């Protein structure tokens, strides 16, 4: 009991390594009949292992806890969290469902909703988030998660419903950059849909997306995805220098992503700076020789600089 209680204190003090040591020592010494304490030690140990990123050990400890107390919702929920982190999604979904069978709380519905969302089972995910909000209508995370369902659920995709959920999340948590970013994605998606219908970009929608991404970056300057999408939006409204700044700043953090080189090369291409465009497309092809867009765009720039034989070769590779 001394080692068990010491583990509790160490965990509270964020001394995770020492907590793990204490719980393991307690488990070696605990009488087999003290099942409540053995369960709790294994449960706490599993959480500590996950905090340290030791996911395999976390899963092993939490599975032992579940064997001892199969009716504990918290054990199934935490085991599912570790399984999800290990990308064992189907098994995670099963344990989220078990947790719900014992305690149908908003947290457990939200967690299972995230698992269903990952599988693109959007109808099931929406159902889970609806049930979660019925139990806790003041949780901004659930509104954010349901908004993401509306954003990505094709062909049911509902930008208006997504915006409503994001707005509700922002009322409750206005300083969450992820919500501002997703709201930007919704405006960007609306603009792209309008383009498919009319072949014209709607500048007000693009500018709204820019405003959302800018706010996300104001709250979190290293939000790389927002910086990248901000660059795409600036390119779309022909603010080429701003787009180049965004992509170059992203490349300072991520220098091995073909998509970013292609995006920056496309800006240079529209600026008729084909030498720099070709240089970026060269990088994209170096990173991934099996993708077609880098070859195709490089071929266009070579064609426009009258390097016809090389252009033909790039188009052939793209094809």
Beta strands, then each sheet from edge to edge (+ up, - down):
end
